[in-house]
Amino acid sequence: MLESVEKVVKENFDPETVAMFIKEAVRVIGNLFGPAFVKGILNYALEMESEKIGEKKPEYIENIDEAFEYFREHKDKYPNFFNCFIYGIAKAEKMLEGSTASGAKNLAQTAIRKIIDSSGLLNEVKGKISNIYEALLRYIEIVDIVRATTPQRIVNQSEKGIFQEIEDCPWKDGCKAMEKEGITRVTGGPECVVLITNSAAVSLISGKLVDYKLDKFNQPNCQGRIFEI
């Protein structure tokens, strides 16, 4: 039985914890695509950081750990520096494909899915909750413990569909930067880091194939859906 038809989730978000998560996603991508691709990610991530903090991009950074430390050193100027990694991944993919980076969603979701799965966070619930709405609520309970919760409203629309409204999203800078570059999904429309992550977790917990669609971006909130396919 469903716990409710609507759930409002308050923010419980630690930027450094989230940045560590994304840093590991970059490592996973490096294992898949090699060091040259990671170098591209870091280059674009540092470009975005440079713009945000108003300083010249450093030339001495060679690896993920050095980039992460540089971002941390400047977190007083830009606390949500994890957005730089997200933008770097999407921009590197765009340059690799030379088009609209239509595979960026698959790349990001693959990396995030691997990190969630290997972290062990979902070990107790993986494959045990078939309803996707209940699976999402359980995932949010779990990530709330590690302070990685984005404020959002979740509505159970049907057995196979969930509506989400995301307020004051800390990932918005990354999404805006991708929009500016014309980076979109295969099916059209902007990316959404929250929906990518939520859909990856829901799929792992429920064992079902799910996807997402962002219907409204930054108006001022974002609205979208997760659904079975």
Buried (B, 14 or more C-beta within 10 A) or exposed (E): EEEEEEBEBEBBBEBBEBBBBBBBBBBBBBEEBEEEBBBBBBBBBBBBBBEBBEEEBEEEBEEBEEBBEBBEEBBEEBEBBBBBBBBBBBBBBBBBEEEBBBBBBEBBBBBBBBBBBEEEBBEEBBEEBEBBBBBBBBBBEBBBEBBBBBBBBBBBEEEBBBBBBBBEBBBBBBBBBBBEBEBBBEEEBBBBBBBBBBBBBBBBBBEBEBBBBBBBBEEEBBBBBBBBE
